Structures are given as C-alpha cells and as structure tokens.
Amino acid sequence: MTTSLPPQRPPTGADQNPAALRSTHSALVVFGAGAAIGVLGGMIGLGGAEFRLPLLVSLFGFAALAAVILNKAISLVVVLTALPARLTAVSASELAVHWPVAVNLLAGSLLGAWAGASWAVRMRSSTLYKVLAALMVLMAAALLVAHTPTLGTLDLPLWAQVPCGVVAGFGIGVVAAIMGVAGGELLIPTIVLLFGQDIKTAGSLSLLVSLPTMLVAFARYSRDGSFAVLGANRRFALVMIAGSITGAMLGGLLLGVFPEAVLIPLLAVILLVSAVKLARHS
C-alpha cells in the first residue's frame, strides 16, 4: 500500500526561509558592490537602488522577495542620508512653497506602497522575478525620459492635475514597494511633467515623497515572515549601506564629469540587461 503526499501549493515569496538566505561573501566584496552602485546612482543624482536589486539576486544569491526587502532597507537609509544634502541645494523654505505637490502625490503613493508590498509577499517567486524584470524595463525608460533635455510639462488644469497626481502617485508607490526602491526615477519626471517644476526642485520633492512612501512599504513588509531576512543579514546590510553611502558621495563629486549623452544610455542598457537576467532567473 502506498501513500501519496497531499498536494502542495505553489511557493510564494513568503515561503522563503530567511535562515537559508544569508550571504557568505566577504565584507570587502559587499562594500565594493555597494560603493559601485552608489557611484552609478550618485553620478545621475539618484540612490542607485534599481542597480542594486539585480546584483542582490545575481551576485549575492538572494531570492526575489528577500532581495526586495534588503533593497528597501538599504534604500531607506540612503534616502535619509541624502535628504540633508538635498536641503542645502534647495532650502526647506523653497520646498515648503510646493507642499501641495508632495501632498498630492503622497495621497496616492502611500496607498500604492501598501498595496505593492502586499502583492509582492503573496506572489509566487517565479512570478515576482518576471514582474521585477518588467519593472526594470520601465525604470530604463524612465531614466531616459527624466534626462531628456527637452522634457516639458503637460500644463493640465488643476481639476485634472490633482486626480492625475493621485493616480501617478499610486502607481509609483506600487513600483517602489515591489522593487524596494525610493522611486525617484519615476517621481522626478512625474513632478516635472505634471506639476511643471524644474529638475532641481523635483529631485528634492521626490525625496520628501519617497521617505514616507518607503516607510509605509517597510511597515507592510515587517508584518510578513520574510522580513526576518534583515535579521539574518544584518551585517551584510550594514556593510552594503556603508558602501552605498560612500559610493553615492563619490558619485556626487563625479556629477557632470561624464557626458549624460553617453552615461544615461549606458545605464539604461545596464538596466535592460539586468531585466533579461532577472526574467531568465525565474
């Protein structure tokens, strides 16, 4: 007489065992990888989380959801570090004038962040890899759009601008939560196109929207068992944070050294290659 096992449900992101998701790489490799990503992000005025995510999967061997949660934690600290520097470039009093823009986007992004994190923890791992690959392509497109010299504005009336801001914020919140990024790649062109702000102001406003949006996604992820990956990889996260911040500072010094006509398409290609690798990983 033989017995058969009960049917097993397909594994989801929440099924990953955090204890089995520890990186064994040396601190020097982790710091160097974080620094390299920080330099890439710093040279274009971003945190570089979109480049960190595929590296966490391909180089350090983290499963999709674990990589997203680690990326979110590292991105949160990098954003907190970048905020004071941004306030020296655009003062708090200047930003205060544009508080309706931030509130408009936050009305959608906070809900989007909660929804995106909820969807991520419920997805099958194979599905999450494919979703992440598609979002990497979106990030590549957004990077090209955000650095288009002739980027204009939509000049929408207020009655259309407000609901569009909420919808755009929701979408950005979803993407940022699922990828574990700050979302500046999407927020900056949205603020320029929809609200007519200059790139410099848009960059600072994006941080003000990103921070609470990331905290909401972080809070949602903390309710799931996979959040334990942070405890299992505390040293890894701290070393990569140190490398990312160091690299971002160096990248900031290199800002403008390399022509954007070469740098931006190159970074977009890196994102597209990473997208292909993530899709194949599934």
C-alpha positions in Angstrom: 0.0 0.0 0.0 1.4 3.3 -1.0 0.5 6.7 0.4 0.6 9.9 -1.6 1.6 13.3 -0.3 -1.0 16.0 -0.1 -0.9 18.4 -3.0 1.5 21.3 -2.3 0.5 24.9 -3.2 3.0 26.8 -5.4 5.7 28.6 -3.4 5.2 32.3 -2.8 7.7 34.9 -1.8 6.6 34.5 1.8 7.6 30.8 1.7 11.3 31.6 1.5 13.2 30.5 4.6 15.1 33.6 5.9 17.7 31.4 7.7 18.7 30.0 4.3 19.1 33.4 2.8 22.4 34.5 4.4 25.1 35.9 2.2 28.6 34.3 2.7 30.5 36.9 0.7 33.3 38.9 2.3 32.7 42.3 3.7 35.1 43.8 1.1 33.1 42.4 -1.8 29.8 43.6 -0.2 31.2 47.1 0.5 32.7 47.3 -3.0 29.4 46.3 -4.7 27.5 48.9 -2.6 30.1 51.5 -3.5 29.9 50.8 -7.2 26.1 51.0 -7.1 26.4 54.3 -5.1 28.7 55.8 -7.7 26.3 54.9 -10.5 23.4 56.5 -8.7 25.4 59.5 -7.5 26.5 60.4 -11.0 22.9 60.8 -12.0 21.6 62.2 -8.7 19.8 59.0 -7.6 20.3 56.4 -5.0 21.1 53.5 -7.4 18.6 51.0 -5.8 17.4 49.9 -9.3 21.0 48.7 -10.0 21.4 47.1 -6.5 18.3 44.8 -6.8 19.6 42.6 -9.7 23.0 42.5 -8.0 21.5 41.2 -4.8 19.9 38.4 -6.9 22.6 37.5 -9.3 25.8 38.1 -7.3 24.8 37.6 -3.8 22.2 34.8 -4.4 19.2 36.2 -2.6 15.7 35.1 -3.7 13.4 37.7 -5.2 11.5 38.8 -2.1 14.5 38.7 0.2 16.4 40.9 -2.3 13.5 43.3 -2.5 13.3 43.7 1.4 17.0 44.1 1.7 17.0 46.7 -1.1 14.2 48.6 0.6 16.1 48.7 3.9 19.3 49.9 2.3 17.4 52.4 0.1 15.7 53.9 3.2 19.0 54.6 4.9 20.5 56.1 1.7 17.5 58.4 1.2 17.7 59.5 4.9 21.4 60.3 4.3 20.7 62.2 1.1 17.9 64.4 2.5 20.1 66.9 4.4 22.4 67.3 1.4 19.4 68.0 -0.8 18.1 70.6 1.6 21.4 72.5 1.2 20.8 72.6 -2.5 17.1 73.5 -2.3 16.2 75.1 1.1 13.3 73.9 3.2 11.6 77.2 2.8 11.7 76.8 -1.0 10.3 73.3 -0.8 7.6 74.5 1.6 6.1 76.6 -1.2 5.5 73.4 -3.2 3.9 71.3 -0.4 0.7 70.7 -2.4 2.7 68.8 -5.0 4.1 66.4 -2.3 0.7 66.0 -0.7 -1.0 65.3 -4.0 1.5 62.5 -4.9 1.5 61.1 -1.3 -2.3 60.7 -1.4 -1.7 58.0 -4.0 1.8 56.7 -3.2 1.1 55.7 0.4 -1.8 53.5 -0.7 0.3 52.2 -3.6 3.2 51.3 -1.3 0.9 49.3 1.0 -0.8 47.6 -2.0 2.5 46.8 -3.8 4.1 45.3 -0.7 1.0 43.2 -0.1 1.1 41.9 -3.7 4.8 41.2 -3.5 4.6 38.9 -0.4 1.7 37.0 -2.0 3.3 36.4 -5.4 4.9 33.1 -6.4 8.7 33.6 -6.6 8.7 32.8 -10.4 6.0 35.5 -10.9 7.9 38.1 -8.8 11.1 37.6 -10.9 9.1 38.3 -14.1 7.4 41.4 -12.5 10.7 42.7 -11.4 12.2 42.2 -14.9 9.3 44.2 -16.4 9.7 47.0 -13.9 13.5 47.1 -14.7 12.5 47.9 -18.3 10.1 50.6 -17.0 13.0 52.1 -14.9 15.2 52.2 -18.0 12.6 54.1 -20.0 12.0 56.5 -17.0 15.7 57.1 -16.8 15.9 58.1 -20.4 12.8 60.3 -20.1 14.0 62.0 -16.9 17.2 63.1 -18.6 15.7 64.3 -21.8 16.9 68.0 -22.2 13.6 69.0 -23.9 11.4 67.5 -21.1 8.4 69.8 -21.0 5.2 70.0 -19.0 1.6 68.8 -19.6 0.1 72.1 -18.5 -3.1 70.4 -17.1 -5.8 72.4 -15.4 -6.0 72.0 -11.6 -9.1 69.8 -11.8 -7.3 67.3 -13.9 -3.8 67.7 -12.3 -5.0 66.6 -8.8 -6.5 63.2 -9.8 -3.7 62.6 -12.2 -1.2 63.2 -9.3 -3.1 60.7 -7.1 -3.1 58.0 -9.8 0.6 58.6 -10.7 1.5 58.5 -7.0 -0.4 55.2 -6.6 1.5 53.6 -9.5 4.8 54.9 -8.3 4.1 53.6 -4.8 3.4 50.2 -6.1 6.5 50.1 -8.2 8.7 51.4 -5.4 7.3 48.8 -2.9 7.7 45.8 -5.3 11.3 46.8 -6.3 12.4 48.1 -2.9 13.5 51.4 -4.5 12.9 55.0 -3.5 11.1 55.7 -6.7 13.0 58.9 -7.7 13.4 57.6 -11.2 9.7 57.9 -11.6 8.9 60.7 -9.3 11.2 63.2 -10.8 9.8 63.1 -14.4 6.3 63.0 -13.0 6.8 66.1 -10.9 8.4 67.9 -14.0 5.7 66.8 -16.5 2.6 67.0 -14.3 3.4 69.9 -12.0 5.9 72.0 -14.1 8.7 72.0 -11.5 12.4 72.3 -12.5 14.6 69.2 -12.2 16.5 70.5 -9.1 13.3 71.2 -7.2 11.7 67.9 -8.5 14.7 66.0 -7.1 14.3 67.4 -3.6 10.5 67.0 -3.7 10.9 63.4 -4.8 12.8 62.6 -1.6 10.0 64.1 0.5 7.5 61.9 -1.2 9.9 58.8 -1.2 10.6 58.8 2.5 7.0 58.3 3.9 6.2 56.0 0.9 9.1 53.8 1.8 8.2 53.7 5.4 4.7 52.5 4.6 6.0 49.7 2.4 8.6 48.8 5.1 5.8 48.6 7.7 3.8 46.3 5.4 6.8 44.0 4.8 7.5 43.9 8.6 4.2 42.0 9.0 5.5 39.1 6.8 7.8 36.3 7.8 10.2 37.1 5.1 11.1 40.3 6.9 13.4 38.1 9.0 15.9 38.2 6.2 17.1 41.5 7.6 17.9 39.9 11.0 19.7 37.1 9.3 21.8 39.5 7.2 22.2 42.5 9.5 26.0 42.6 8.9 25.6 42.3 5.2 23.1 45.2 5.1 25.2 47.5 7.3 28.3 46.9 5.1 26.4 47.5 1.9 24.8 50.6 3.4 28.3 52.0 4.2 29.5 51.2 0.7 26.4 52.7 -0.9 26.7 56.0 1.0 30.4 56.2 0.3 29.8 55.5 -3.4 27.0 58.0 -3.6 29.2 60.7 -2.2 31.9 59.9 -4.7 29.3 59.7 -7.5 28.1 63.2 -6.5 31.6 64.5 -6.9 31.7 63.0 -10.4 28.3 64.5 -11.3 28.7 66.2 -14.7 32.2 64.7 -15.3 30.9 62.2 -17.7 28.6 63.5 -20.5 24.9 62.4 -20.0 24.6 61.7 -23.7 26.9 58.7 -23.0 26.2 57.9 -19.4 22.4 57.7 -19.4 22.1 55.3 -22.4 24.8 53.2 -20.9 22.9 53.0 -17.6 19.7 52.2 -19.4 21.4 49.3 -21.2 22.6 48.0 -17.8 19.0 48.0 -16.6 17.8 46.2 -19.7 20.5 43.5 -19.4 19.6 43.1 -15.7 15.9 42.8 -16.7 16.8 39.9 -19.1 18.8 38.2 -16.4 16.0 38.5 -13.8 13.5 37.1 -16.3 15.7 34.1 -17.0 16.3 33.6 -13.3 12.6 32.7 -12.8 
